[in-house]
Amino acid sequence: MSDPTLVPGAHVRHPAQPDWGLGQIQSSIGNRVTVNFEHAGKVVINSVNISLEVVDPDDDPP
């Protein structure tokens, strides 16, 4: 089952890859989430295996 918070436009961080920086979800189809990260570019993530952290970019420290 897909996470209802992982919607296009949401800002996220990858918990195991903090150096990737802030990411923005481009699409979410089933468990496949495409995220464009500041320092890693476009990455397709299986949300069953990785729990992305949804963040508010205004409250998120750099």
PDB file of N, CA, C and O in Angstrom:
ATOM      1  N   MET A   1       0.840  -1.185   0.000  1.00  0.00           N
ATOM      2  CA  MET A   1       0.000   0.000   0.000  1.00  0.00           C
ATOM      3  C   MET A   1       0.883   1.245   0.000  1.00  0.00           C
ATOM      4  O   MET A   1       1.857   1.313   0.751  1.00  0.00           O
ATOM      5  N   SER A   2       0.555   2.225  -0.830  1.00  0.00           N
ATOM      6  CA  SER A   2       1.384   3.421  -0.938  1.00  0.00           C
ATOM      7  C   SER A   2       1.081   4.399   0.202  1.00  0.00           C
ATOM      8  O   SER A   2      -0.015   4.410   0.762  1.00  0.00           O
ATOM      9  N   ASP A   3       2.079   5.213   0.523  1.00  0.00           N
ATOM     10  CA  ASP A   3       1.978   6.197   1.593  1.00  0.00           C
ATOM     11  C   ASP A   3       1.220   7.422   1.076  1.00  0.00           C
ATOM     12  O   ASP A   3       1.648   8.024   0.091  1.00  0.00           O
ATOM     13  N   PRO A   4       0.115   7.807   1.705  1.00  0.00           N
ATOM     14  CA  PRO A   4      -0.678   8.946   1.207  1.00  0.00           C
ATOM     15  C   PRO A   4       0.018  10.296   1.335  1.00  0.00           C
ATOM     16  O   PRO A   4      -0.428  11.271   0.730  1.00  0.00           O
ATOM     17  N   THR A   5       1.108  10.378   2.112  1.00  0.00           N
ATOM     18  CA  THR A   5       1.832  11.648   2.240  1.00  0.00           C
ATOM     19  C   THR A   5       2.848  11.845   1.119  1.00  0.00           C
ATOM     20  O   THR A   5       3.370  12.946   0.947  1.00  0.00           O
ATOM     21  N   LEU A   6       3.134  10.794   0.359  1.00  0.00           N
ATOM     22  CA  LEU A   6       4.123  10.879  -0.722  1.00  0.00           C
ATOM     23  C   LEU A   6       3.430  11.284  -2.020  1.00  0.00           C
ATOM     24  O   LEU A   6       3.186  10.458  -2.900  1.00  0.00           O
ATOM     25  N   VAL A   7       3.120  12.571  -2.115  1.00  0.00           N
ATOM     26  CA  VAL A   7       2.398  13.106  -3.266  1.00  0.00           C
ATOM     27  C   VAL A   7       3.309  14.055  -4.050  1.00  0.00           C
ATOM     28  O   VAL A   7       4.218  14.652  -3.473  1.00  0.00           O
ATOM     29  N   PRO A   8       3.074  14.200  -5.352  1.00  0.00           N
ATOM     30  CA  PRO A   8       3.883  15.130  -6.144  1.00  0.00           C
ATOM     31  C   PRO A   8       3.891  16.526  -5.519  1.00  0.00           C
ATOM     32  O   PRO A   8       2.855  17.058  -5.121  1.00  0.00           O
ATOM     33  N   GLY A   9       5.089  17.098  -5.447  1.00  0.00           N
ATOM     34  CA  GLY A   9       5.267  18.417  -4.868  1.00  0.00           C
ATOM     35  C   GLY A   9       5.740  18.386  -3.426  1.00  0.00           C
ATOM     36  O   GLY A   9       6.285  19.374  -2.933  1.00  0.00           O
ATOM     37  N   ALA A  10       5.538  17.255  -2.736  1.00  0.00           N
ATOM     38  CA  ALA A  10       5.976  17.144  -1.339  1.00  0.00           C
ATOM     39  C   ALA A  10       7.498  17.137  -1.282  1.00  0.00           C
ATOM     40  O   ALA A  10       8.157  16.615  -2.181  1.00  0.00           O
ATOM     41  N   HIS A  11       8.051  17.717  -0.227  1.00  0.00           N
ATOM     42  CA  HIS A  11       9.494  17.744  -0.015  1.00  0.00           C
ATOM     43  C   HIS A  11       9.876  16.634   0.951  1.00  0.00           C
ATOM     44  O   HIS A  11       9.208  16.417   1.962  1.00  0.00           O
ATOM     45  N   VAL A  12      10.961  15.931   0.627  1.00  0.00           N
ATOM     46  CA  VAL A  12      11.370  14.773   1.417  1.00  0.00           C
ATOM     47  C   VAL A  12      12.883  14.726   1.589  1.00  0.00           C
ATOM     48  O   VAL A  12      13.638  15.402   0.890  1.00  0.00           O
ATOM     49  N   ARG A  13      13.292  13.906   2.542  1.00  0.00           N
ATOM     50  CA  ARG A  13      14.700  13.556   2.714  1.00  0.00           C
ATOM     51  C   ARG A  13      14.792  12.040   2.755  1.00  0.00           C
ATOM     52  O   ARG A  13      13.885  11.362   3.237  1.00  0.00           O
ATOM     53  N   HIS A  14      15.900  11.517   2.243  1.00  0.00           N
ATOM     54  CA  HIS A  14      16.173  10.083   2.291  1.00  0.00           C
ATOM     55  C   HIS A  14      16.946   9.846   3.579  1.00  0.00           C
ATOM     56  O   HIS A  14      18.047  10.375   3.729  1.00  0.00           O
ATOM     57  N   PRO A  15      16.402   9.059   4.527  1.00  0.00           N
ATOM     58  CA  PRO A  15      17.045   8.907   5.835  1.00  0.00           C
ATOM     59  C   PRO A  15      18.448   8.303   5.790  1.00  0.00           C
ATOM     60  O   PRO A  15      19.267   8.593   6.662  1.00  0.00           O
ATOM     61  N   ALA A  16      18.735   7.478   4.803  1.00  0.00           N
ATOM     62  CA  ALA A  16      20.051   6.835   4.719  1.00  0.00           C
ATOM     63  C   ALA A  16      21.024   7.608   3.826  1.00  0.00           C
ATOM     64  O   ALA A  16      22.196   7.245   3.726  1.00  0.00           O
ATOM     65  N   GLN A  17      20.543   8.670   3.179  1.00  0.00           N
ATOM     66  CA  GLN A  17      21.383   9.440   2.248  1.00  0.00           C
ATOM     67  C   GLN A  17      21.242  10.941   2.513  1.00  0.00           C
ATOM     68  O   GLN A  17      20.770  11.668   1.640  1.00  0.00           O
ATOM     69  N   PRO A  18      21.637  11.421   3.695  1.00  0.00           N
ATOM     70  CA  PRO A  18      21.459  12.852   3.997  1.00  0.00           C
ATOM     71  C   PRO A  18      22.224  13.769   3.048  1.00  0.00           C
ATOM     72  O   PRO A  18      21.830  14.918   2.852  1.00  0.00           O
ATOM     73  N   ASP A  19      23.316  13.274   2.456  1.00  0.00           N
ATOM     74  CA  ASP A  19      24.106  14.093   1.530  1.00  0.00           C
ATOM     75  C   ASP A  19      23.376  14.360   0.215  1.00  0.00           C
ATOM     76  O   ASP A  19      23.808  15.212  -0.561  1.00  0.00           O
ATOM     77  N   TRP A  20      22.284  13.653  -0.047  1.00  0.00           N
ATOM     78  CA  TRP A  20      21.500  13.913  -1.254  1.00  0.00           C
ATOM     79  C   TRP A  20      20.756  15.236  -1.156  1.00  0.00           C
ATOM     80  O   TRP A  20      20.352  15.797  -2.175  1.00  0.00           O
ATOM     81  N   GLY A  21      20.571  15.743   0.070  1.00  0.00           N
ATOM     82  CA  GLY A  21      19.878  17.011   0.267  1.00  0.00           C
ATOM     83  C   GLY A  21      18.368  16.851   0.190  1.00  0.00           C
ATOM     84  O   GLY A  21      17.828  15.746   0.229  1.00  0.00           O
ATOM     85  N   LEU A  22      17.718  17.982   0.081  1.00  0.00           N
ATOM     86  CA  LEU A  22      16.264  18.034   0.023  1.00  0.00           C
ATOM     87  C   LEU A  22      15.789  17.533  -1.336  1.00  0.00           C
ATOM     88  O   LEU A  22      16.377  17.850  -2.370  1.00  0.00           O
ATOM     89  N   GLY A  23      14.727  16.753  -1.318  1.00  0.00           N
ATOM     90  CA  GLY A  23      14.163  16.247  -2.567  1.00  0.00           C
ATOM     91  C   GLY A  23      12.718  16.667  -2.710  1.00  0.00           C
ATOM     92  O   GLY A  23      12.033  16.933  -1.723  1.00  0.00           O
ATOM     93  N   GLN A  24      12.262  16.722  -3.950  1.00  0.00           N
ATOM     94  CA  GLN A  24      10.858  17.017  -4.215  1.00  0.00           C
ATOM     95  C   GLN A  24      10.287  15.883  -5.045  1.00  0.00           C
ATOM     96  O   GLN A  24      10.854  15.494  -6.066  1.00  0.00           O
ATOM     97  N   ILE A  25       9.156  15.360  -4.593  1.00  0.00           N
ATOM     98  CA  ILE A  25       8.521  14.244  -5.293  1.00  0.00           C
ATOM     99  C   ILE A  25       7.979  14.731  -6.625  1.00  0.00           C
ATOM    100  O   ILE A  25       7.250  15.720  -6.697  1.00  0.00           O
ATOM    101  N   GLN A  26       8.358  14.003  -7.693  1.00  0.00           N
ATOM    102  CA  GLN A  26       7.892  14.312  -9.044  1.00  0.00           C
ATOM    103  C   GLN A  26       6.653  13.484  -9.393  1.00  0.00           C
ATOM    104  O   GLN A  26       5.722  13.974 -10.032  1.00  0.00           O
ATOM    105  N   SER A  27       6.662  12.204  -8.956  1.00  0.00           N
ATOM    106  CA  SER A  27       5.507  11.341  -9.195  1.00  0.00           C
ATOM    107  C   SER A  27       5.499  10.218  -8.172  1.00  0.00           C
ATOM    108  O   SER A  27       6.527   9.867  -7.593  1.00  0.00           O
ATOM    109  N   SER A  28       4.309   9.666  -7.967  1.00  0.00           N
ATOM    110  CA  SER A  28       4.147   8.556  -7.039  1.00  0.00           C
ATOM    111  C   SER A  28       3.092   7.627  -7.622  1.00  0.00           C
ATOM    112  O   SER A  28       1.904   7.948  -7.660  1.00  0.00           O
ATOM    113  N   ILE A  29       3.559   6.462  -8.079  1.00  0.00           N
ATOM    114  CA  ILE A  29       2.661   5.488  -8.693  1.00  0.00           C
ATOM    115  C   ILE A  29       2.846   4.178  -7.942  1.00  0.00           C
ATOM    116  O   ILE A  29       3.884   3.526  -8.053  1.00  0.00           O
ATOM    117  N   GLY A  30       1.828   3.803  -7.177  1.00  0.00           N
ATOM    118  CA  GLY A  30       1.955   2.614  -6.342  1.00  0.00           C
ATOM    119  C   GLY A  30       3.062   2.830  -5.332  1.00  0.00           C
ATOM    120  O   GLY A  30       3.037   3.800  -4.574  1.00  0.00           O
ATOM    121  N   ASN A  31       4.040   1.927  -5.319  1.00  0.00           N
ATOM    122  CA  ASN A  31       5.165   2.032  -4.391  1.00  0.00           C
ATOM    123  C   ASN A  31       6.391   2.687  -5.017  1.00  0.00           C
ATOM    124  O   ASN A  31       7.422   2.824  -4.359  1.00  0.00           O
ATOM    125  N   ARG A  32       6.291   3.094  -6.279  1.00  0.00           N
ATOM    126  CA  ARG A  32       7.421   3.730  -6.971  1.00  0.00           C
ATOM    127  C   ARG A  32       7.290   5.247  -6.873  1.00  0.00           C
ATOM    128  O   ARG A  32       6.344   5.839  -7.394  1.00  0.00           O
ATOM    129  N   VAL A  33       8.253   5.861  -6.197  1.00  0.00           N
ATOM    130  CA  VAL A  33       8.236   7.309  -5.990  1.00  0.00           C
ATOM    131  C   VAL A  33       9.457   7.902  -6.685  1.00  0.00           C
ATOM    132  O   VAL A  33      10.591   7.523  -6.391  1.00  0.00           O
ATOM    133  N   THR A  34       9.226   8.824  -7.599  1.00  0.00           N
ATOM    134  CA  THR A  34      10.321   9.505  -8.289  1.00  0.00           C
ATOM    135  C   THR A  34      10.570  10.828  -7.590  1.00  0.00           C
ATOM    136  O   THR A  34       9.676  11.665  -7.466  1.00  0.00           O
ATOM    137  N   VAL A  35      11.816  10.999  -7.131  1.00  0.00           N
ATOM    138  CA  VAL A  35      12.189  12.190  -6.360  1.00  0.00           C
ATOM    139  C   VAL A  35      13.368  12.869  -7.049  1.00  0.00           C
ATOM    140  O   VAL A  35      14.306  12.206  -7.492  1.00  0.00           O
ATOM    141  N   ASN A  36      13.312  14.193  -7.135  1.00  0.00           N
ATOM    142  CA  ASN A  36      14.431  14.978  -7.653  1.00  0.00           C
ATOM    143  C   ASN A  36      15.153  15.579  -6.451  1.00  0.00           C
ATOM    144  O   ASN A  36      14.649  16.506  -5.816  1.00  0.00           O
ATOM    145  N   PHE A  37      16.347  15.043  -6.141  1.00  0.00           N
ATOM    146  CA  PHE A  37      17.136  15.506  -5.004  1.00  0.00           C
ATOM    147  C   PHE A  37      18.120  16.587  -5.437  1.00  0.00           C
ATOM    148  O   PHE A  37      18.602  16.588  -6.570  1.00  0.00           O
ATOM    149  N   GLU A  38      18.416  17.522  -4.502  1.00  0.00           N
ATOM    150  CA  GLU A  38      19.342  18.631  -4.763  1.00  0.00           C
ATOM    151  C   GLU A  38      20.695  18.159  -5.273  1.00  0.00           C
ATOM    152  O   GLU A  38      21.227  18.715  -6.234  1.00  0.00           O
ATOM    153  N   HIS A  39      21.261  17.128  -4.629  1.00  0.00           N
ATOM    154  CA  HIS A  39      22.630  16.718  -4.929  1.00  0.00           C
ATOM    155  C   HIS A  39      22.746  15.334  -5.562  1.00  0.00           C
ATOM    156  O   HIS A  39      23.855  14.857  -5.799  1.00  0.00           O
ATOM    157  N   ALA A  40      21.624  14.690  -5.837  1.00  0.00           N
ATOM    158  CA  ALA A  40      21.670  13.352  -6.428  1.00  0.00           C
ATOM    159  C   ALA A  40      20.857  13.258  -7.710  1.00  0.00           C
ATOM    160  O   ALA A  40      20.933  12.255  -8.421  1.00  0.00           O
ATOM    161  N   GLY A  41      20.085  14.289  -8.010  1.00  0.00           N
ATOM    162  CA  GLY A  41      19.259  14.259  -9.210  1.00  0.00           C
ATOM    163  C   GLY A  41      18.032  13.392  -9.029  1.00  0.00           C
ATOM    164  O   GLY A  41      17.564  13.179  -7.910  1.00  0.00           O
ATOM    165  N   LYS A  42      17.516  12.895 -10.137  1.00  0.00           N
ATOM    166  CA  LYS A  42      16.290  12.117 -10.126  1.00  0.00           C
ATOM    167  C   LYS A  42      16.574  10.678  -9.701  1.00  0.00           C
ATOM    168  O   LYS A  42      17.440  10.005 -10.260  1.00  0.00           O
ATOM    169  N   VAL A  43      15.819  10.225  -8.694  1.00  0.00           N
ATOM    170  CA  VAL A  43      15.980   8.872  -8.162  1.00  0.00           C
ATOM    171  C   VAL A  43      14.602   8.246  -8.020  1.00  0.00           C
ATOM    172  O   VAL A  43      13.676   8.883  -7.518  1.00  0.00           O
ATOM    173  N   VAL A  44      14.462   6.989  -8.466  1.00  0.00           N
ATOM    174  CA  VAL A  44      13.219   6.246  -8.271  1.00  0.00           C
ATOM    175  C   VAL A  44      13.395   5.373  -7.038  1.00  0.00           C
ATOM    176  O   VAL A  44      14.347   4.598  -6.946  1.00  0.00           O
ATOM    177  N   ILE A  45      12.475   5.502  -6.095  1.00  0.00           N
ATOM    178  CA  ILE A  45      12.572   4.821  -4.809  1.00  0.00           C
ATOM    179  C   ILE A  45      11.360   3.923  -4.603  1.00  0.00           C
ATOM    180  O   ILE A  45      10.226   4.306  -4.893  1.00  0.00           O
ATOM    181  N   ASN A  46      11.620   2.729  -4.100  1.00  0.00           N
ATOM    182  CA  ASN A  46      10.543   1.820  -3.731  1.00  0.00           C
ATOM    183  C   ASN A  46      10.161   2.145  -2.291  1.00  0.00           C
ATOM    184  O   ASN A  46      10.943   1.903  -1.371  1.00  0.00           O
ATOM    185  N   SER A  47       8.966   2.691  -2.091  1.00  0.00           N
ATOM    186  CA  SER A  47       8.561   3.143  -0.759  1.00  0.00           C
ATOM    187  C   SER A  47       8.281   1.993   0.206  1.00  0.00           C
ATOM    188  O   SER A  47       8.064   2.228   1.395  1.00  0.00           O
ATOM    189  N   VAL A  48       8.283   0.764  -0.285  1.00  0.00           N
ATOM    190  CA  VAL A  48       8.157  -0.392   0.601  1.00  0.00           C
ATOM    191  C   VAL A  48       9.484  -0.603   1.338  1.00  0.00           C
ATOM    192  O   VAL A  48       9.497  -0.990   2.506  1.00  0.00           O
ATOM    193  N   ASN A  49      10.597  -0.345   0.645  1.00  0.00           N
ATOM    194  CA  ASN A  49      11.927  -0.569   1.209  1.00  0.00           C
ATOM    195  C   ASN A  49      12.514   0.652   1.910  1.00  0.00           C
ATOM    196  O   ASN A  49      13.298   0.505   2.848  1.00  0.00           O
ATOM    197  N   ILE A  50      12.152   1.840   1.477  1.00  0.00           N
ATOM    198  CA  ILE A  50      12.708   3.082   2.023  1.00  0.00           C
ATOM    199  C   ILE A  50      11.568   3.965   2.511  1.00  0.00           C
ATOM    200  O   ILE A  50      10.625   4.230   1.766  1.00  0.00           O
ATOM    201  N   SER A  51      11.650   4.418   3.751  1.00  0.00           N
ATOM    202  CA  SER A  51      10.654   5.337   4.308  1.00  0.00           C
ATOM    203  C   SER A  51      11.190   6.756   4.198  1.00  0.00           C
ATOM    204  O   SER A  51      11.977   7.204   5.032  1.00  0.00           O
ATOM    205  N   LEU A  52      10.758   7.449   3.168  1.00  0.00           N
ATOM    206  CA  LEU A  52      11.169   8.835   2.991  1.00  0.00           C
ATOM    207  C   LEU A  52      10.571   9.692   4.098  1.00  0.00           C
ATOM    208  O   LEU A  52       9.456   9.441   4.555  1.00  0.00           O
ATOM    209  N   GLU A  53      11.315  10.703   4.524  1.00  0.00           N
ATOM    210  CA  GLU A  53      10.853  11.618   5.560  1.00  0.00           C
ATOM    211  C   GLU A  53      10.275  12.857   4.893  1.00  0.00           C
ATOM    212  O   GLU A  53      11.004  13.618   4.256  1.00  0.00           O
ATOM    213  N   VAL A  54       8.965  13.065   5.036  1.00  0.00           N
ATOM    214  CA  VAL A  54       8.332  14.263   4.490  1.00  0.00           C
ATOM    215  C   VAL A  54       8.699  15.428   5.395  1.00  0.00           C
ATOM    216  O   VAL A  54       8.573  15.340   6.616  1.00  0.00           O
ATOM    217  N   VAL A  55       9.156  16.526   4.788  1.00  0.00           N
ATOM    218  CA  VAL A  55       9.596  17.702   5.549  1.00  0.00           C
ATOM    219  C   VAL A  55       8.952  18.964   4.996  1.00  0.00           C
ATOM    220  O   VAL A  55       8.539  19.017   3.837  1.00  0.00           O
ATOM    221  N   ASP A  56       8.875  19.978   5.850  1.00  0.00           N
ATOM    222  CA  ASP A  56       8.458  21.309   5.427  1.00  0.00           C
ATOM    223  C   ASP A  56       9.745  22.056   5.090  1.00  0.00           C
ATOM    224  O   ASP A  56      10.560  22.285   5.982  1.00  0.00           O
ATOM    225  N   PRO A  57       9.951  22.437   3.845  1.00  0.00           N
ATOM    226  CA  PRO A  57      11.228  23.061   3.469  1.00  0.00           C
ATOM    227  C   PRO A  57      11.489  24.373   4.205  1.00  0.00           C
ATOM    228  O   PRO A  57      12.643  24.782   4.328  1.00  0.00           O
ATOM    229  N   ASP A  58      10.443  25.041   4.699  1.00  0.00           N
ATOM    230  CA  ASP A  58      10.634  26.282   5.437  1.00  0.00           C
ATOM    231  C   ASP A  58      11.130  26.033   6.853  1.00  0.00           C
ATOM    232  O   ASP A  58      11.772  26.899   7.447  1.00  0.00           O
ATOM    233  N   ASP A  59      10.836  24.852   7.402  1.00  0.00           N
ATOM    234  CA  ASP A  59      11.250  24.507   8.771  1.00  0.00           C
ATOM    235  C   ASP A  59      12.452  23.590   8.813  1.00  0.00           C
ATOM    236  O   ASP A  59      12.979  23.301   9.887  1.00  0.00           O
ATOM    237  N   ASP A  60      12.896  23.126   7.642  1.00  0.00           N
ATOM    238  CA  ASP A  60      13.962  22.129   7.572  1.00  0.00           C
ATOM    239  C   ASP A  60      15.331  22.809   7.563  1.00  0.00           C
ATOM    240  O   ASP A  60      15.589  23.648   6.700  1.00  0.00           O
ATOM    241  N   PRO A  61      16.210  22.468   8.502  1.00  0.00           N
ATOM    242  CA  PRO A  61      17.550  23.060   8.481  1.00  0.00           C
ATOM    243  C   PRO A  61      18.359  22.567   7.290  1.00  0.00           C
ATOM    244  O   PRO A  61      18.135  21.448   6.828  1.00  0.00           O
ATOM    245  N   PRO A  62      19.286  23.359   6.782  1.00  0.00           N
ATOM    246  CA  PRO A  62      20.089  22.934   5.618  1.00  0.00           C
ATOM    247  C   PRO A  62      21.022  21.793   5.927  1.00  0.00           C
ATOM    248  O   PRO A  62      21.752  21.337   5.046  1.00  0.00           O
TER     249      PRO A  62
END
